[in-house]
Amino acid sequence: MSHDAVALLADAPDRRALIDALAAAGRGLRVRLVADGALVELVDEGGRVVAAMQAAQKLALSAEAERLLADGIADDLPAQPYWVEARGADLPGADTAGVVGRFARRLAERLGGSVWEPAPGLDRRDPFLEGATGHPAVTALTEQAAVVVQDRPLVPLSPWIVDVLARHGRRGLRLQVVTPSTSRITHALHSFLMSPAARWVVQAPGGSYYDGFSGVRLRWDEREAFTVDGDARADGPPEAFRADDADRGCQLHVDLNVEHPADNGLVLGHSVELLAERLGGGPPAVWGTAEPLPQEWRRAVFTRTVRNRAPGQTWAAFSGPPEGAREDGVRTFAGTVRVSRTSSGVREAITFAVGYPEGAEPDLSVLPSLVGELTGRDVLRTMTVRRVGGRADLTYAPHWAGLPLPVGMALGQEAVAVIGTGRALGAPVRPLPFGPPLTPAFWYQVGTGVEHDSWVRFRGLMAHLHPDGDPGAPDREPGGDPGDAPGPERGPGHGDAPADSAPSPGDAPAAAP
């Protein structure tokens, strides 16, 4: 069980301020520095990690704090506040909520700023939601899963969760995030929890549990952690999973793979900007490898970060301006990008989502020109576009929002060459060609994202393009490597609904630079 507190400070905390705040948190606790001081843990006499505090991050926009915490919280803050987050475990005999609250409030008193503490929403009677492990974010470890409990209204892909992915995901453990039914998750966290190796566990009113994406009822298992409750299948999803009025907008989701020749002068991020400007109405505002997204979007800085981590992969999230800093005509948008080396160059696997309120419709006419520009730059490999019901603010509640429906798919020149131009032209969905006639790229418009038979047409298109079911094809079906191609992907226990491709916990991003 988490007890979280965030201090938003006018000035960076110095050593004296931190010592004073740690002393105020709990004088009977021992201080332990982790990761060269980037994390401070408070440990009791029994060796239990009672609370942990992260190093301060300077935010490029105060509105990023408002996006993740609460409307109005940034009104009295400087333009670039410092974010310090503290987290406590739910332990018998320990006032962990008091510990993290006192720490955050003392920092704000000394340095100026505000403190955010969420009201509890979880029923705390279940013993598997209590306890501490060797990781401050992990409430329980089983043979197969690491369980993170988050009791806050909006759950981000925090550095806590990123570190759990890095530490336990590479050991083969699944990630399970437990929230109340009143919580929502951000687009960045949504991307990870859609992986087959992760699960969003939701506590319904009354204390039962269900999968936040499919509504499948869950039960606790000492070996697997939360797993499908076979005895409850006939009961159907709980009442809390029913669609909510706030979910009546829609979202356009794009999975784009581009590849560049390896070159010392290569600057990454242009395709991210192209998606943002064409579909979102403006360039990205902030980015980072965990939320809050602390850095102003600059392609040169992003490229330098990727180079510093090569030859390993770099995963990052980005978003447009938060509501308080958004100009007219710019929509809510967010996405992720994973950069990796391939045998022939450098690949960017991009997911992008843009939100529309109820009654607003995506402008699908920009999609062919987007394919044309990517083809002209000789970077396009594959692109798929889907429409799904949901919140316009790109947060996700544990409610049914309907199946994502395909809009279209693009194949770059290399993919068309592998398939064969004749077969690609003879598809049941007539393609729109781009580029040279002898080496074209194709855009296949399947529908507008509202036709109920669009998946039939999409699967017919896939069957024509790859009749042998080649697993290396760029349009691979669920279970393929999301870094290689876009396409529907769902994990066991999540139902059969298609969804966004997502990185696996084993591909977790490193800590933010």
ZAMARGU-4260 file (C-alpha; in steps of 0.2 Angstrom, whole numbers, plus 5000, padded with zeros to 4 digits):
<rodrens>
0) 5000/5000/5000 | 5007/5017/4996 | 5007/5033/5006 | 5013/5046/4994 | 5018/5064/4996
5) 5025/5077/4984 | 5034/5093/4989 | 5034/5106/4975 | 5047/5118/4980 | 5053/5136/4974
10) 5071/5132/4978 | 5082/5116/4976 | 5084/5107/4993 | 5102/5108/5000 | 5110/5096/5012
15) 5104/5106/5027 | 5086/5106/5022 | 5086/5088/5018 | 5094/5083/5035 | 5081/5094/5044
20) 5066/5086/5034 | 5073/5069/5037 | 5074/5072/5055 | 5056/5079/5056 | 5050/5063/5047
25) 5055/5051/5060 | 5069/5053/5073 | 5068/5034/5077 | 5072/5029/5059 | 5089/5026/5051
30) 5094/5035/5035 | 5101/5024/5021 | 5108/5032/5004 | 5105/5022/4988 | 5110/5024/4970
35) 5124/5037/4975 | 5112/5047/4985 | 5098/5048/4972 | 5087/5039/4984 | 5086/5041/5003
40) 5078/5027/5013 | 5071/5028/5031 | 5073/5011/5039 | 5066/5005/5056 | 5075/4995/5069
45) 5069/4979/5061 | 5077/4983/5044 | 5061/4987/5036 | 5060/5001/5023 | 5047/5012/5030
50) 5049/5026/5018 | 5060/5032/5003 | 5063/5050/4996 | 5069/5053/4978 | 5081/5067/4973
55) 5073/5083/4967 | 5069/5086/4949 | 5067/5103/4941 | 5052/5103/4930 | 5052/5113/4914
60) 5034/5117/4916 | 5024/5119/4932 | 5009/5114/4922 | 5016/5096/4922 | 5013/5095/4941
65) 4996/5101/4938 | 4993/5087/4925 | 4998/5073/4937 | 4992/5080/4954 | 4977/5092/4954
70) 4970/5107/4945 | 4976/5123/4953 | 4991/5116/4962 | 5003/5125/4951 | 4994/5142/4952
75) 5006/5148/4966 | 5022/5140/4960 | 5037/5146/4951 | 5037/5143/4932 | 5050/5128/4935
80) 5047/5121/4952 | 5057/5107/4960 | 5048/5090/4962 | 5052/5079/4977 | 5042/5064/4980
85) 5042/5053/4995 | 5034/5036/4997 | 5029/5025/5012 | 5025/5007/5014 | 5009/5002/5024
90) 5017/4993/5039 | 5009/4987/5055 | 5015/4998/5069 | 5022/5012/5058 | 5014/5029/5054
95) 5021/5029/5036 | 5008/5042/5030 | 5014/5053/5044 | 5032/5050/5040 | 5031/5055/5022
100) 5019/5070/5025 | 5031/5077/5039 | 5046/5076/5027 | 5037/5085/5013 | 5029/5098/5024
105) 5046/5103/5032 | 5054/5105/5015 | 5040/5116/5009 | 5041/5126/5025 | 5060/5129/5023
110) 5061/5132/5004 | 5044/5138/5000 | 5031/5129/4989 | 5016/5117/4991 | 5013/5099/4997
115) 5002/5086/4989 | 4995/5071/4998 | 4981/5061/4990 | 4966/5055/5000 | 4966/5036/5002
120) 4954/5026/4991 | 4959/5008/4994 | 4952/4996/5007 | 4967/4992/5017 | 4960/4976/5025
125) 4968/4963/5013 | 4985/4957/5020 | 4993/4956/5003 | 4992/4975/5001 | 5002/4977/5016
130) 5021/4975/5020 | 5038/4980/5014 | 5051/4972/5002 | 5069/4977/4998 | 5061/4989/4985
135) 5052/5004/4992 | 5039/5003/4978 | 5035/4984/4979 | 5023/4979/4992 | 5024/4960/4988
140) 5035/4949/4979 | 5029/4931/4973 | 5038/4918/4962 | 5031/4926/4947 | 5026/4945/4950
145) 5031/4961/4959 | 5016/4970/4966 | 5016/4989/4966 | 5001/4997/4976 | 4997/5015/4971
150) 4983/5024/4980 | 4982/5040/4971 | 4969/5048/4959 | 4981/5048/4944 | 4995/5035/4943
155) 5010/5040/4932 | 5024/5030/4926 | 5034/5036/4941 | 5053/5033/4943 | 5047/5020/4957
160) 5039/5010/4944 | 5053/5012/4931 | 5065/5005/4944 | 5054/4991/4948 | 5054/4986/4929
165) 5072/4988/4928 | 5076/4978/4944 | 5063/4964/4943 | 5057/4964/4925 | 5074/4958/4919
170) 5073/4944/4931 | 5057/4938/4922 | 5044/4944/4935 | 5028/4951/4929 | 5023/4969/4935
175) 5006/4971/4943 | 5000/4988/4948 | 4985/4989/4960 | 4974/5004/4961 | 4957/5009/4967
180) 4943/5009/4955 | 4942/5028/4956 | 4960/5029/4950 | 4966/5033/4932 | 4983/5030/4924
185) 4993/5040/4912 | 4996/5036/4894 | 5014/5032/4898 | 5010/5019/4911 | 4996/5013/4900
190) 5009/5009/4887 | 5018/4997/4900 | 5003/4989/4908 | 4997/4984/4891 | 5012/4972/4889
195) 5008/4953/4891 | 5020/4954/4906 | 5010/4966/4916 | 4993/4968/4924 | 4982/4983/4930
200) 4974/4976/4945 | 4959/4986/4951 | 4950/4985/4968 | 4931/4987/4966 | 4920/4994/4979
205) 4917/4980/4991 | 4935/4973/4990 | 4935/4962/4975 | 4947/4964/4961 | 4947/4965/4942
210) 4958/4968/4927 | 4957/4987/4923 | 4957/4983/4904 | 4946/4968/4902 | 4935/4968/4917
215) 4940/4950/4921 | 4938/4946/4939 | 4954/4942/4948 | 4959/4933/4964 | 4975/4932/4974
220) 4987/4918/4972 | 5003/4916/4983 | 5013/4910/4968 | 5006/4921/4954 | 5000/4936/4964
225) 4984/4942/4955 | 4977/4929/4943 | 4961/4926/4934 | 4947/4920/4945 | 4940/4905/4935
230) 4926/4903/4948 | 4919/4920/4944 | 4919/4920/4925 | 4900/4917/4924 | 4897/4933/4934
235) 4904/4944/4921 | 4913/4961/4924 | 4909/4970/4940 | 4898/4985/4940 | 4913/4997/4942
240) 4919/4992/4925 | 4904/4999/4916 | 4907/5013/4904 | 4908/5030/4912 | 4901/5047/4904
245) 4919/5054/4905 | 4925/5041/4893 | 4914/5046/4878 | 4927/5055/4869 | 4939/5047/4857
250) 4957/5044/4854 | 4967/5042/4838 | 4982/5030/4841 | 4997/5029/4829 | 5011/5016/4830
255) 5025/5021/4818 | 5042/5013/4815 | 5055/5023/4806 | 5073/5019/4802 | 5088/5030/4798
260) 5105/5026/4792 | 5118/5026/4806 | 5127/5043/4804 | 5137/5053/4816 | 5126/5068/4811
265) 5109/5060/4814 | 5097/5070/4825 | 5083/5060/4831 | 5065/5065/4835 | 5059/5073/4818
270) 5046/5059/4816 | 5039/5063/4834 | 5038/5081/4829 | 5029/5077/4813 | 5016/5067/4821
275) 5013/5080/4835 | 5012/5095/4823 | 5001/5086/4810 | 4989/5077/4822 | 4991/5087/4839
280) 4993/5104/4832 | 5010/5109/4839 | 5027/5102/4844 | 5030/5091/4860 | 5033/5101/4875
285) 5041/5090/4888 | 5049/5073/4888 | 5058/5061/4900 | 5061/5043/4905 | 5048/5043/4919
290) 5034/5055/4925 | 5034/5069/4929 | 5042/5073/4912 | 5055/5085/4918 | 5064/5091/4902
295) 5059/5103/4888 | 5058/5094/4871 | 5073/5097/4861 | 5079/5085/4848 | 5097/5089/4851
300) 5096/5085/4869 | 5086/5069/4866 | 5098/5063/4853 | 5113/5066/4865 | 5104/5056/4878
305) 5102/5042/4866 | 5120/5042/4860 | 5126/5042/4879 | 5116/5026/4881 | 5121/5017/4865
310) 5122/5003/4860 | 5108/5000/4873 | 5090/5005/4869 | 5083/5021/4875 | 5064/5023/4880
315) 5056/5039/4883 | 5039/5047/4885 | 5034/5064/4878 | 5018/5075/4878 | 5011/5091/4872
320) 5008/5106/4882 | 4998/5103/4898 | 4981/5112/4898 | 4987/5127/4907 | 5000/5130/4894
325) 4991/5125/4878 | 4988/5137/4864 | 4972/5137/4853 | 4971/5123/4841 | 4983/5112/4850
330) 4975/5096/4856 | 4980/5084/4871 | 4993/5072/4864 | 5006/5060/4871 | 5017/5046/4866
335) 5032/5036/4868 | 5048/5032/4858 | 5060/5018/4859 | 5077/5020/4850 | 5087/5005/4846
340) 5101/5000/4834 | 5098/4988/4820 | 5109/4979/4808 | 5106/4993/4795 | 5104/5008/4805
345) 5094/5017/4820 | 5076/5013/4823 | 5063/5024/4831 | 5047/5014/4837 | 5035/5028/4841
350) 5017/5027/4849 | 5007/5042/4848 | 4990/5046/4854 | 4979/5062/4853 | 4962/5065/4862
355) 4946/5072/4856 | 4931/5077/4867 | 4914/5070/4864 | 4907/5077/4847 | 4924/5081/4840
360) 4931/5070/4825 | 4949/5066/4820 | 4954/5074/4804 | 4959/5058/4795 | 4963/5068/4779
365) 4980/5072/4785 | 4986/5053/4786 | 4990/5051/4768 | 5001/5067/4767 | 5009/5061/4783
370) 5014/5044/4774 | 5019/5054/4759 | 5031/5065/4769 | 5039/5050/4779 | 5041/5041/4762
375) 5049/5057/4755 | 5062/5057/4769 | 5065/5038/4766 | 5062/5033/4784 | 5045/5024/4784
380) 5045/5006/4788 | 5027/5003/4795 | 5013/5013/4802 | 4996/5008/4809 | 4982/5020/4815
385) 4967/5015/4826 | 4953/5024/4834 | 4947/5020/4852 | 4934/5027/4863 | 4941/5035/4879
390) 4945/5051/4888 | 4950/5066/4878 | 4964/5070/4891 | 4973/5054/4887 | 4971/5046/4905
395) 4963/5029/4907 | 4950/5024/4919 | 4947/5006/4923 | 4930/5006/4913 | 4925/4998/4897
400) 4928/5010/4882 | 4925/4998/4868 | 4937/4990/4856 | 4950/5000/4846 | 4945/5000/4828
405) 4958/5001/4813 | 4958/5016/4802 | 4973/5011/4791 | 4990/5005/4788 | 5006/5010/4779
410) 5020/5000/4772 | 5036/5008/4768 | 5046/5004/4752 | 5057/4991/4760 | 5041/4982/4767
415) 5033/4983/4750 | 5048/4976/4742 | 5048/4961/4753 | 5030/4957/4750 | 5031/4961/4731
420) 5023/4976/4723 | 5011/4966/4713 | 5004/4957/4729 | 5003/4974/4738 | 4994/4982/4724
425) 4981/4967/4723 | 4976/4969/4741 | 4957/4968/4745 | 4959/4986/4752 | 4965/4997/4737
430) 4981/5006/4742 | 4987/5024/4739 | 5005/5024/4732 | 5019/5036/4737 | 5036/5038/4730
435) 5044/5031/4714 | 5033/5020/4704 | 5045/5005/4704 | 5049/5007/4723 | 5032/5013/4731
440) 5026/5014/4748 | 5007/5011/4751 | 4994/5018/4763 | 4979/5007/4765 | 4963/5016/4772
445) 4953/5002/4780 | 4940/5014/4787 | 4936/5028/4798 | 4938/5019/4815 | 4919/5018/4818
450) 4914/5003/4806 | 4911/4987/4816 | 4917/4976/4802 | 4934/4985/4800 | 4943/4972/4809
455) 4937/4959/4796 | 4944/4970/4782 | 4960/4973/4792 | 4963/4954/4795 | 4958/4951/4777
460) 4972/4964/4772 | 4984/4955/4783 | 4980/4938/4776 | 4983/4944/4758 | 4999/4953/4762
465) 5006/4938/4772 | 4997/4922/4767 | 5010/4912/4775 | 5009/4920/4792 | 5027/4925/4792
470) 5031/4930/4810 | 5044/4942/4804 | 5031/4952/4793 | 5029/4970/4797 | 5011/4968/4802
475) 5013/4954/4814 | 4999/4949/4825 | 4998/4949/4844 | 5014/4942/4852 | 5026/4950/4841
480) 5040/4962/4846 | 5032/4979/4847 | 5049/4987/4843 | 5048/4978/4826 | 5031/4983/4821
485) 5015/4991/4826 | 5000/4980/4828 | 4987/4974/4841 | 4994/4966/4856 | 4986/4959/4872
490) 4992/4949/4886 | 4985/4933/4894 | 4970/4937/4905 | 4967/4954/4896 | 4953/4947/4885
495) 4954/4947/4866 | 4953/4966/4862 | 4967/4973/4851 | 4977/4987/4859 | 4992/4997/4857
500) 5009/4989/4856 | 5020/4992/4871 | 5037/4989/4878 | 5039/4974/4889 | 5045/4976/4907
505) 5062/4969/4902 | 5064/4984/4891 | 5061/4996/4905 | 5069/5014/4903 | 5084/5018/4913
510) 5082/5032/4926 | 5080/5049/4920 | 5096/5058/4916
</rodrens>
